Amino acid sequence: CLAFAVAVTRGGARPQACPHLDLAALPAGLGREAGPPPDQERQLAHQLRAKVVALDLAALAAALGCRWDAGAAGLRFRYLGQEVLLGRAGLLLDGREPEDPRDQILLCNYVAGGGAAAPRQDWVGMESLPSSISKIKTLRTYGEERLAELFASLAAERLVVLAQALDGRPQDDPTATAAMIIPVLPRLPLLVLYWAPEPEEGFAARVKILFDRRVLEVLDLESLVFAAERLADRVQALAAASPPSEKAGAGHAAPEQRTWLGPAGRAPAP
């Protein structure tokens, strides 16, 4: 318990990883995910939205991979399987105002970046991006480790359905249990590789997130980590809606779904 407490307060470990911990009893802010306090998040979201609506959104649509809706006077695009409408009238996510200001921050940052050329799918890890050393652990803690835990709790069939709900596309990777491209945003695809746990071999479940080599033309490093965290949040929300019969251990993928699942390869060394 003492080692875990030190890891939470100094090493970035998530308090939620302890099943016995009363998060409500923690000091203010300690039980939250990484990021600024809620009031600061709302203020930042408001500032970014004001900046974005002043741009010529119609002219930016192509570079952002978005569609300009003249009738609604806004950009339309997909975000983690959800429909976004962003214009001078506001920002809607599946027809509603986003409840979490972090979604507004990420979406506005993406639009404010002005877009880039379409990704080439030349995949690299965060460690291959310049000046990323301080972000690697954060990505692992708030993105990859959370996804690995979530994926390991799902049956193969449910993992397929969940990936499709995120607009995911299957990929061939002979070393991974499953591989998929998740388009977080039109110009921000993530290649997510998942290795199922092998307890008899001493291997825990593991996820590796890869980025397009030119991804920094789209978003900065902080926003990339943020995008991976929001992906994990979205997966968690979708997984929570899973019927009990679709949880891990319920069976194997149907034949038509096997393109999502490669050989149950052993995870390579980190």
C-alpha positions in Angstrom: 0.0 0.0 0.0 2.8 2.4 0.8 4.5 1.8 -2.5 1.3 2.3 -4.3 0.7 5.6 -2.5 4.1 6.8 -3.5 3.5 5.8 -7.1 0.2 7.8 -7.2 1.6 10.9 -5.6 5.0 11.0 -7.4 4.9 8.6 -10.3 1.6 9.3 -12.1 -0.1 6.0 -11.2 -3.9 6.1 -11.3 -5.7 5.8 -7.9 -8.4 4.0 -9.7 -6.1 1.0 -10.1 -6.7 0.1 -6.4 -10.1 -1.7 -6.0 -10.2 -0.9 -2.3 -9.6 2.8 -2.4 -12.4 5.3 -1.7 -11.7 7.9 -4.3 -14.2 10.4 -2.7 -11.9 10.4 0.4 -8.8 11.5 -1.5 -7.6 15.1 -1.4 -9.1 17.4 -4.0 -7.7 16.6 -7.5 -5.8 13.5 -6.6 -8.5 11.1 -7.8 -8.9 12.8 -11.2 -7.1 11.8 -14.4 -4.2 13.9 -15.6 -5.1 17.5 -16.6 -5.9 20.9 -15.3 -8.7 21.4 -12.6 -12.3 21.5 -14.0 -12.7 25.2 -13.8 -9.5 25.8 -15.7 -10.6 23.2 -18.3 -13.9 25.0 -18.8 -12.1 28.4 -19.1 -9.6 27.0 -21.6 -12.4 25.3 -23.7 -14.2 28.7 -23.8 -11.1 30.5 -24.9 -10.2 28.0 -27.6 -13.8 27.9 -29.0 -13.7 31.7 -29.3 -10.4 31.4 -31.2 -11.7 28.7 -33.5 -15.0 30.4 -34.5 -13.0 33.4 -35.7 -11.3 31.3 -38.3 -12.4 30.8 -41.9 -13.7 27.3 -41.2 -14.9 26.7 -44.8 -11.5 27.3 -46.1 -9.9 24.9 -43.6 -12.3 22.1 -44.1 -10.3 20.2 -46.8 -7.0 20.4 -44.9 -8.7 19.1 -41.7 -10.4 16.3 -43.5 -13.8 17.7 -42.6 -17.0 18.5 -44.5 -18.3 22.1 -44.7 -22.0 22.2 -44.0 -23.1 25.5 -45.5 -26.6 25.2 -44.1 -25.4 24.7 -40.6 -22.5 27.1 -41.1 -20.1 24.7 -39.6 -17.6 21.8 -40.0 -18.8 18.2 -39.8 -16.5 15.4 -38.9 -16.2 12.3 -36.8 -14.6 12.0 -33.4 -14.2 8.6 -31.8 -17.3 7.3 -33.6 -19.3 10.4 -32.8 -20.6 13.2 -35.1 -19.2 16.7 -34.5 -20.7 19.9 -35.7 -18.5 22.9 -35.0 -19.3 26.5 -36.1 -20.1 30.0 -35.0 -23.3 28.7 -33.3 -21.3 26.4 -31.0 -20.0 22.8 -30.8 -22.2 19.8 -30.8 -21.3 16.2 -30.2 -23.9 13.8 -31.5 -26.3 16.7 -31.5 -25.6 17.7 -27.9 -23.3 20.1 -26.1 -20.2 18.1 -25.0 -20.5 17.4 -21.2 -16.7 17.1 -20.7 -14.7 20.3 -21.5 -11.8 18.0 -22.4 -13.6 17.0 -25.6 -14.0 20.7 -26.5 -10.4 21.4 -25.8 -9.2 18.5 -28.1 -11.6 19.3 -30.9 -10.8 23.0 -30.9 -7.1 22.4 -30.8 -7.4 20.1 -33.8 -9.3 22.7 -35.8 -7.0 25.6 -34.6 -4.0 23.6 -35.9 -5.3 24.2 -39.5 -5.0 20.6 -40.7 -2.3 18.8 -42.7 -1.9 16.3 -45.5 -3.6 13.0 -45.3 -1.7 10.5 -43.0 0.6 8.1 -44.9 0.2 5.4 -42.3 3.9 5.2 -41.7 3.6 4.2 -38.1 6.0 5.1 -35.2 5.8 5.0 -31.4 5.7 8.1 -29.3 9.4 7.5 -28.4 10.3 8.1 -32.1 8.8 11.6 -32.1 11.1 14.5 -31.3 11.2 15.8 -27.7 8.7 13.1 -26.5 10.7 11.6 -23.7 8.6 13.3 -21.0 5.3 12.1 -22.6 6.1 8.4 -23.0 5.2 7.4 -19.5 2.1 9.6 -19.5 0.9 7.9 -22.7 1.6 4.5 -21.2 -0.2 5.3 -17.9 -3.3 7.1 -19.1 -3.7 5.5 -22.6 -2.0 2.1 -23.2 -2.3 0.5 -19.8 -5.9 1.5 -19.4 -6.7 0.1 -22.9 -4.9 -3.1 -22.1 -6.9 -3.6 -18.9 -10.2 -2.8 -20.8 -9.5 -5.0 -23.8 -8.5 -7.9 -21.5 -12.0 -7.7 -19.8 -13.8 -8.1 -23.1 -14.7 -11.2 -25.1 -13.4 -11.2 -28.7 -16.8 -10.6 -30.1 -17.3 -7.5 -28.0 -13.9 -6.1 -28.9 -14.8 -6.3 -32.5 -18.1 -4.5 -32.0 -16.5 -1.9 -29.8 -13.8 -1.2 -32.4 -16.5 -0.8 -35.1 -18.4 1.7 -32.8 -15.2 3.8 -32.8 -15.1 3.7 -36.7 -12.1 1.3 -36.4 -10.6 -0.6 -39.2 -8.9 -4.0 -38.9 -5.2 -4.4 -39.7 -3.0 -7.4 -40.2 -0.3 -7.8 -37.6 1.0 -11.4 -37.2 2.5 -10.6 -33.8 -0.6 -9.1 -32.1 -3.8 -10.6 -30.8 -5.7 -7.7 -32.4 -4.7 -4.7 -34.5 -6.9 -1.8 -35.5 -6.7 1.7 -36.8 -8.9 4.0 -34.7 -9.5 7.4 -36.4 -9.7 9.7 -33.3 -10.1 12.6 -35.7 -10.0 12.8 -39.5 -6.3 13.5 -39.7 -5.4 11.6 -36.5 -5.6 7.9 -36.9 -4.0 5.7 -34.1 -2.8 2.2 -34.8 -3.7 0.2 -31.7 -1.9 -3.1 -31.2 -3.2 -5.5 -28.4 -1.6 -8.6 -27.0 -3.9 -10.7 -24.8 -2.5 -11.9 -21.4 -0.7 -15.2 -21.2 -0.7 -15.9 -17.4 1.0 -19.3 -17.9 3.9 -17.5 -19.6 3.9 -14.5 -17.2 2.8 -12.0 -19.8 0.2 -9.4 -18.8 -2.2 -7.8 -21.4 -0.4 -5.0 -23.3 -1.3 -2.3 -25.8 0.9 -0.2 -28.0 -0.3 2.9 -29.6 1.4 4.0 -32.8 1.1 7.4 -34.6 1.6 8.5 -38.2 5.2 9.7 -38.5 4.0 13.2 -39.6 1.5 13.5 -36.7 3.1 16.6 -35.2 1.9 18.5 -38.2 -1.6 17.8 -36.9 -1.3 18.2 -33.1 1.3 18.8 -30.5 2.6 16.1 -28.2 0.4 17.1 -25.2 -2.7 16.9 -27.4 -1.6 13.5 -28.7 -1.4 12.1 -25.2 -4.7 13.8 -24.5 -6.2 12.1 -27.6 -5.1 8.6 -26.4 -6.6 9.3 -22.9 -9.9 10.3 -24.5 -9.8 7.1 -26.6 -9.4 5.1 -23.3 -12.3 7.1 -21.8 -14.5 6.3 -24.8 -13.6 2.6 -24.7 -14.4 2.5 -21.0 -17.8 4.1 -21.6 -18.7 1.7 -24.4 -17.4 -1.3 -22.5 -19.6 -0.3 -19.5 -22.6 -0.8 -21.7 -21.6 -4.4 -22.5 -24.1 -7.1 -21.5 -22.5 -9.7 -19.1 -22.5 -12.4 -21.8 -20.1 -10.3 -23.8 -17.5 -9.9 -21.2 -14.2 -11.8 -21.3 -14.4 -15.6 -21.4 -17.8 -15.6 -23.2 -16.3 -17.3 -26.3 -14.4 -16.8 -29.5 -14.9 -14.5 -32.4 -17.3 -15.5 -35.1 -15.6 -16.6 -38.4 -16.6 -13.4 -40.2 -14.9 -11.3 -37.4 -11.5 -13.0 -37.4 -9.9 -10.4 -39.6 -9.8 -8.3 -36.5 -7.9 -10.9 -34.5 -4.4 -12.1 -35.5 -2.6 -15.0 -34.0 -2.4 -14.8 -30.2 1.2 -13.7 -30.4 3.4 -13.2 -27.4 3.9 -9.5 -26.6 7.4 -8.4 -27.5 9.6 -7.0 -24.8 8.6 -3.3 -23.9 
